[in-house]
Amino acid sequence: MFQFKTGLFIFCLIFLTTFQAAAFETGTHQNTPSVEFDPDSDSGFYYTIQKGDTLWDLSQKFYHSQWDWPGLWEMNQDIKNPHWIYPGNKIRLFLKKETAGYQKAPEVRPVTDVDPSFVFSGMDYTGFIRKTAVPALGTITREKTGKELITVKDTIYIKPSGEGSLIPGETYLVFSTRKINETINQTRIKGIKHQLKAKVKILEHQANFATAVVVDADREINTGDKIMALYPRENRLTVEESPPPIDASMICSEDDTVLLNDQRIAFIDRGRAHNVKPGQIYAVFQALEPSYRQTRSASELAPVNIGKLIVLHTEETTSTVLILSSTKEIHPGDKVR
């Protein structure tokens, strides 16, 4: 027993030293250490989240594999969405089982190839840009009691458009649209941005109106919003880390934020016609500022790698993406390769 505890202590000391070295190398080492040893914890370690951290990157930093991030999420049940972690919060880090003095007999399993995957729980509400708007099945006219702010469990009235049926008992999506007419890197981008807001269940359908109840909402619902069919999407994507190169540009964010950073949803000007597929990971590049450019030679003027993104959904000529990480704010017009 003494030999086991001694070996475990030495392993933990080495493990902690490695974590602190990794934090120092990535610029997160501060006066207060980001990795702390806790002898009363089963795992033994806690990490203080730094600005720009993601579970994806922490898994790579501490376990040398991006694909161990589900283990971090499972160990920290207070993290409701694995794509939203906040600086200053502490997360628990797990020790792998190769602990000194303790070795479990390996299980004999058939050798299989496992494709790395990425889970995004908000896939049903992931918006998109198309050349033309999706035909609306109806338009929300008002909330039953006259409320201006429509929320979950509220009953709404819908004016059918005649483009299709609103079937009682079926679930539909609430959406709004906005025209896109931008010049991005000397290229004109035109289309209709679709923002998906909520799910409603049809209660009844009369000749001139239908009623529905809001069963789930991701954004604020307004009168004038439209109804479309619900097409559930797979929220687990097979990841392709080195896809064929593309020459794409950032168009805009889903919520019209001018500056983009980690965990923001945005759009790029390449899609299925350019062999872009969900699960592909690309780098984001930014050109040097004009004032900085003047101090550099021609050989140093290559765009700077400032982040990476994963493709969530593709249309014919555009794609919806999630910013996985960034070293600085991303702008519309920044290049994606």
Order of alpha helices (4+ residues) and beta strands (2+ residues): alpha-beta-beta-alpha-alpha-beta-beta-beta-beta-beta-beta-beta-beta-beta-beta-beta-beta-beta-alpha-beta-beta-beta
